[in-house]
Amino acid sequence: MTEWFPALVYLLCFLTSSACALLLARNYWRTGARMLLWSALCFLFLAGNNFVVIIDMLVLPQTDFRLVRHLFSLAAVGVLLFGFIWDLEE
């Protein structure tokens, strides 16, 4: 593959997760369904994770941001799991 292909994939992943977060948040404001809020926050953290991947792999490849990436992923799954449990109780 060429040199620009991984950068394009990382950028598309970031844009896709950001768009999902935006659309979910917009629908949450419109309907008030809390599951949309938890999903929007999850995708927001996933977009942050993808942004850190771009920084880690392309901008500063000599620095290891693996811990930050794992924390963003953990926050994304944690928020969604918390939302599932919170909405299940009510």
C-alpha positions in Angstrom: 0.0 0.0 0.0 1.0 3.6 -0.3 2.0 5.9 2.5 -1.3 7.9 2.5 -3.6 4.9 2.9 -3.3 4.4 6.7 -3.7 8.1 7.2 -6.9 8.1 5.1 -8.3 5.1 7.1 -7.5 6.8 10.4 -9.1 10.0 9.3 -12.2 8.3 8.0 -12.6 6.4 11.3 -12.4 9.7 13.2 -14.9 11.5 10.9 -17.3 8.6 11.1 -17.3 8.3 14.8 -17.6 12.1 15.2 -20.6 12.1 12.8 -22.3 9.3 14.7 -21.8 11.2 18.0 -23.2 14.4 16.4 -26.2 12.7 15.0 -27.0 10.8 18.1 -26.6 14.0 20.3 -28.9 15.9 17.9 -31.6 13.2 18.1 -31.2 13.2 21.9 -31.9 16.9 22.1 -34.9 16.4 19.8 -36.5 13.4 21.5 -35.0 13.3 25.0 -34.4 9.5 24.9 -31.5 8.9 27.3 -30.2 5.9 25.5 -29.3 8.3 22.6 -27.3 10.4 25.1 -25.3 7.4 26.3 -24.6 6.3 22.8 -23.6 9.8 21.8 -21.1 10.0 24.7 -19.8 6.5 23.7 -19.2 7.7 20.2 -17.6 10.9 21.4 -15.1 8.9 23.4 -14.5 6.7 20.4 -13.9 9.8 18.3 -11.4 10.9 20.9 -9.7 7.5 20.7 -9.5 7.8 16.9 -8.1 11.3 17.2 -5.4 10.0 19.5 -4.7 7.2 17.0 -4.0 9.9 14.4 -1.7 11.8 16.7 0.0 8.5 17.8 0.5 7.0 14.4 1.0 10.0 12.1 1.9 13.2 14.0 4.1 11.9 16.8 5.1 8.3 16.0 8.0 8.4 18.4 5.7 8.9 21.4 3.6 6.0 22.7 0.0 7.1 23.4 -1.2 3.5 24.0 -2.4 4.2 27.5 -4.4 7.3 26.5 -6.0 5.3 23.6 -7.0 2.5 26.0 -8.4 4.9 28.5 -10.6 6.5 25.8 -11.8 3.0 24.8 -12.5 2.1 28.4 -14.4 5.3 28.9 -16.5 4.7 25.8 -17.5 1.2 26.8 -17.9 2.3 30.5 -20.3 5.1 29.5 -22.4 2.8 27.3 -22.5 0.1 30.0 -23.4 2.6 32.6 -26.2 3.9 30.4 -27.6 0.4 29.8 -27.6 -0.4 33.6 -29.0 3.1 34.5 -31.9 2.8 32.0 -32.6 -0.8 33.0 -33.2 0.2 36.6 -35.9 2.8 35.8 
